[in-house]
Amino acid sequence: MHNDFWDHLKDQLSATPPDFNCALELLKEIKEILLSLLLPRQSRLRSEIEEALDMEFLKQEAERGALNVSCLSKYILNVMTLLCAPVRDEAVQKLENITDPIRLLRGIFQVLGLMKMDMVNYTIQSLQPQPQEHSIQYERAVFQEQLNKQPGLLSHTTKWLTQAAADLTTPPPACPDTPDSSSMAGPSPNEVANNPEPLSPAMVLSQGFLNLLLWDPENEEFPETLLTDRTRLQELESQLHQLTILASVLLVASSFSGSVLFGSPQFVDKLKRITKSLLEEFNSRPEEAMLSVSEQVSQEIHQSLKNMGLAALSSDSTTSLMGQLQNIAKKENCVCSVIDQRIHLFLKCCLVLGVQRSLLDLPGGLTLIEAELAELGQKFVSLTHHNQQVFGPYYTEILKSLTSPAQALKTKVESR
């Protein structure tokens, strides 16, 4: 049907005398599109287009058989050059080389369609901050209304931030090094503890957000300011746990198979897919899940080494590999503990530096799950950033009593 229209237009303009009915309808639509692309301040250009494409005048010209479609097309191209986004410059320039009037009009119509979409996208992007700001103000107003009725509404939030401040001043328990974890680069928790920094509101709040990913489901004293985000935080906690197990499996497996296999992205991706599918039942049956993982992973390593003409794992190495993989299911497994600490360190960096900068210097043992970490980090940062924008003023007041007066004056929680 689309082609039939342009064929019909060609027949009309080629007739003797030419029939301009379709051409007039097309020019009318083109005029409307051009006017829709104008900004309010472009009143002079609007008047110019109204005059050049005055439909009453063009209709009179058509009735006299004097309508110059080619000349009008050139004028339309000139206007498009003024209005189009830089990304459309090349498309408009190509139209200038078309001499056939039907092909030119068809090309004009196609590019104008793209320009309309450009304007729609621009409008949406320019309006985005407004609904977001409105959402922030609305959420804060609703919470303030509840706070006016219940003055003690922030008690759990205060307790949450108090615990975060205490965590920053208490050295975390150390995990003894193992052959698997000692090779991973990055500062140990003890090194961090030995170089304490003065507490700042931003540090306490970041620690508080991280603590939410370790929240005891039995603890009903969840921060009031994060109740609406609790389900999403639980999903992130589950995702973090899955990544901890996945990274631990890859780390143990790489220590047995060497850099040749793990230098192949295809092999690593396949091992990831196998592990992820078998970990779906980890929460309900961890021992059984890790038994399946150990069998499948050792089999995959054995087959891949064989396919590459490399020496297969010995019987002792295979037994040791499977044993270490199965030990990952144990609650106090040190490889998992170190990996978990490193993922939390990465998320903490995300809150301070942003996801992209944090990915440039990943803690040891996490490089094989970089893509998965980027996704987790982005979700976590987006959630905490929005929460901080909404409830920043309340956090600032609470944190004043938890940090030194100098720091409280110097650092203020973002609430823009």
Solvent accessible surface area in square Angstrom, and as a share of the most:
residue,aa,sasa,rsa
1,M,205,0.92
2,H,105,0.47
3,N,89,0.46
4,D,94,0.49
5,F,72,0.30
6,W,7,0.02
7,D,81,0.42
8,H,92,0.41
9,L,0,0.00
10,K,108,0.46
11,D,94,0.49
12,Q,22,0.10
13,L,35,0.17
14,S,83,0.53
15,A,46,0.36
16,T,136,0.79
17,P,110,0.69
18,P,49,0.31
19,D,52,0.27
20,F,18,0.07
21,N,98,0.50
22,C,22,0.13
23,A,0,0.00
24,L,23,0.12
25,E,114,0.51
26,L,8,0.04
27,L,1,0.00
28,K,95,0.40
29,E,81,0.36
30,I,0,0.00
31,K,26,0.11
32,E,95,0.43
33,I,16,0.08
34,L,0,0.00
35,L,27,0.14
36,S,70,0.45
37,L,11,0.05
38,L,14,0.07
39,L,47,0.24
40,P,129,0.81
41,R,189,0.69
42,Q,51,0.23
43,S,71,0.46
44,R,215,0.78
45,L,26,0.13
46,R,88,0.32
47,S,71,0.46
48,E,85,0.38
49,I,0,0.00
50,E,73,0.33
51,E,138,0.62
52,A,36,0.28
53,L,0,0.00
54,D,57,0.29
55,M,42,0.19
56,E,117,0.53
57,F,109,0.45
58,L,5,0.02
59,K,106,0.45
60,Q,101,0.45
61,E,27,0.12
62,A,16,0.12
63,E,131,0.59
64,R,166,0.61
65,G,43,0.41
66,A,48,0.37
67,L,13,0.06
68,N,89,0.46
69,V,13,0.07
70,S,57,0.37
71,C,79,0.47
72,L,22,0.11
73,S,0,0.00
74,K,95,0.40
75,Y,45,0.17
76,I,0,0.00
77,L,4,0.02
78,N,92,0.47
79,V,2,0.01
80,M,0,0.00
81,T,69,0.40
82,L,128,0.64
83,L,33,0.17
84,C,16,0.09
85,A,37,0.29
86,P,116,0.73
87,V,108,0.62
88,R,53,0.19
89,D,59,0.30
90,E,113,0.51
91,A,33,0.25
92,V,3,0.01
93,Q,108,0.48
94,K,123,0.52
95,L,10,0.05
96,E,83,0.37
97,N,122,0.63
98,I,27,0.14
99,T,130,0.76
100,D,52,0.27
101,P,48,0.30
102,I,17,0.09
103,R,146,0.53
104,L,5,0.03
105,L,1,0.00
106,R,69,0.25
107,G,8,0.08
108,I,0,0.00
109,F,49,0.21
110,Q,104,0.46
111,V,11,0.06
112,L,0,0.00
113,G,31,0.30
114,L,78,0.39
115,M,6,0.03
116,K,90,0.38
117,M,108,0.48
118,D,32,0.16
119,M,53,0.24
120,V,72,0.41
121,N,70,0.36
122,Y,128,0.49
123,T,57,0.33
124,I,93,0.47
125,Q,118,0.53
126,S,55,0.36
127,L,86,0.43
128,Q,105,0.47
129,P,82,0.51
130,Q,116,0.52
131,P,81,0.51
132,Q,90,0.40
133,E,75,0.34
134,H,127,0.57
135,S,40,0.26
136,I,2,0.01
137,Q,86,0.38
138,Y,135,0.51
139,E,58,0.26
140,R,47,0.17
141,A,59,0.46
142,V,60,0.34
143,F,14,0.06
144,Q,70,0.31
145,E,103,0.46
146,Q,87,0.39
147,L,26,0.13
148,N,104,0.54
149,K,153,0.65
150,Q,104,0.46
151,P,115,0.72
152,G,55,0.53
153,L,30,0.15
154,L,29,0.15
155,S,62,0.40
156,H,57,0.25
157,T,0,0.00
158,T,54,0.31
159,K,117,0.50
160,W,8,0.03
161,L,0,0.00
162,T,61,0.36
163,Q,99,0.44
164,A,0,0.00
165,A,10,0.08
166,A,44,0.34
167,D,50,0.26
168,L,44,0.22
169,T,94,0.54
170,T,84,0.49
171,P,88,0.55
172,P,64,0.40
173,P,120,0.76
174,A,64,0.50
175,C,37,0.22
176,P,108,0.68
177,D,111,0.58
178,T,38,0.22
179,P,125,0.79
180,D,18,0.09
181,S,5,0.03
182,S,70,0.45
183,S,91,0.58
184,M,17,0.08
185,A,73,0.56
186,G,43,0.41
187,P,69,0.43
188,S,39,0.25
189,P,33,0.21
190,N,69,0.36
191,E,93,0.42
192,V,89,0.51
193,A,30,0.24
194,N,117,0.60
195,N,107,0.55
196,P,106,0.67
197,E,121,0.54
198,P,97,0.61
199,L,33,0.17
200,S,14,0.09
201,P,4,0.03
202,A,52,0.40
203,M,52,0.23
204,V,0,0.00
205,L,3,0.02
206,S,14,0.09
207,Q,30,0.13
208,G,0,0.00
209,F,3,0.01
210,L,8,0.04
211,N,23,0.12
212,L,3,0.02
213,L,2,0.01
214,L,112,0.56
215,W,39,0.14
216,D,76,0.40
217,P,103,0.64
218,E,145,0.65
219,N,56,0.29
220,E,130,0.59
221,E,63,0.28
222,F,6,0.03
223,P,0,0.00
224,E,23,0.11
225,T,2,0.01
226,L,0,0.00
227,L,96,0.48
228,T,126,0.73
229,D,20,0.10
230,R,48,0.18
231,T,88,0.51
232,R,119,0.43
233,L,3,0.01
234,Q,91,0.40
235,E,107,0.48
236,L,8,0.04
237,E,52,0.23
238,S,52,0.34
239,Q,42,0.19
240,L,6,0.03
241,H,76,0.34
242,Q,54,0.24
243,L,9,0.05
244,T,6,0.03
245,I,5,0.03
246,L,3,0.01
247,A,3,0.02
248,S,0,0.00
249,V,0,0.00
250,L,1,0.01
251,L,26,0.13
252,V,1,0.01
253,A,0,0.00
254,S,29,0.19
255,S,70,0.45
256,F,46,0.19
257,S,12,0.08
258,G,36,0.35
259,S,93,0.60
260,V,80,0.46
261,L,1,0.01
262,F,25,0.10
263,G,59,0.57
264,S,31,0.20
265,P,89,0.56
266,Q,135,0.60
267,F,16,0.07
268,V,12,0.07
269,D,68,0.35
270,K,89,0.38
271,L,0,0.00
272,K,22,0.09
273,R,151,0.55
274,I,32,0.16
275,T,0,0.00
276,K,87,0.37
277,S,65,0.42
278,L,50,0.25
279,L,1,0.01
280,E,139,0.63
281,E,87,0.39
282,F,13,0.06
283,N,111,0.57
284,S,88,0.57
285,R,120,0.44
286,P,35,0.22
287,E,114,0.51
288,E,86,0.39
289,A,7,0.05
290,M,0,0.00
291,L,79,0.39
292,S,41,0.26
293,V,0,0.00
294,S,0,0.00
295,E,82,0.37
296,Q,79,0.35
297,V,0,0.00
298,S,9,0.06
299,Q,118,0.53
300,E,26,0.12
301,I,0,0.00
302,H,83,0.37
303,Q,83,0.37
304,S,15,0.10
305,L,10,0.05
306,K,131,0.56
307,N,109,0.56
308,M,98,0.44
309,G,69,0.66
310,L,71,0.35
311,A,91,0.71
312,A,52,0.40
313,L,31,0.15
314,S,64,0.41
315,S,89,0.58
316,D,117,0.60
317,S,36,0.23
318,T,41,0.24
319,T,93,0.54
320,S,46,0.30
321,L,0,0.00
322,M,47,0.21
323,G,30,0.29
324,Q,57,0.25
325,L,0,0.00
326,Q,65,0.29
327,N,57,0.29
328,I,3,0.02
329,A,18,0.14
330,K,130,0.55
331,K,190,0.80
332,E,149,0.67
333,N,21,0.11
334,C,20,0.12
335,V,9,0.05
336,C,17,0.10
337,S,34,0.22
338,V,14,0.08
339,I,0,0.00
340,D,40,0.21
341,Q,57,0.26
342,R,21,0.08
343,I,0,0.00
344,H,24,0.11
345,L,57,0.28
346,F,1,0.01
347,L,0,0.00
348,K,59,0.25
349,C,43,0.26
350,C,2,0.01
351,L,43,0.21
352,V,105,0.60
353,L,77,0.38
354,G,26,0.25
355,V,11,0.06
356,Q,130,0.58
357,R,150,0.55
358,S,6,0.04
359,L,25,0.12
360,L,153,0.76
361,D,122,0.63
362,L,25,0.12
363,P,15,0.09
364,G,14,0.14
365,G,24,0.23
366,L,0,0.00
367,T,89,0.52
368,L,54,0.27
369,I,1,0.00
370,E,77,0.35
371,A,76,0.59
372,E,25,0.11
373,L,0,0.00
374,A,26,0.20
375,E,91,0.41
376,L,0,0.00
377,G,0,0.00
378,Q,92,0.41
379,K,90,0.38
380,F,0,0.00
381,V,32,0.19
382,S,55,0.36
383,L,3,0.02
384,T,3,0.02
385,H,82,0.37
386,H,58,0.26
387,N,3,0.01
388,Q,41,0.18
389,Q,24,0.11
390,V,0,0.00
391,F,19,0.08
392,G,0,0.00
393,P,47,0.30
394,Y,23,0.09
395,Y,0,0.00
396,T,14,0.08
397,E,111,0.50
398,I,19,0.10
399,L,1,0.00
400,K,99,0.42
401,S,96,0.62
402,L,42,0.21
403,T,14,0.08
404,S,53,0.34
405,P,107,0.67
406,A,73,0.56
407,Q,35,0.15
408,A,14,0.11
409,L,159,0.79
410,K,165,0.70
411,T,37,0.22
412,K,143,0.61
413,V,8,0.05
414,E,75,0.34
415,S,29,0.19
416,R,188,0.69
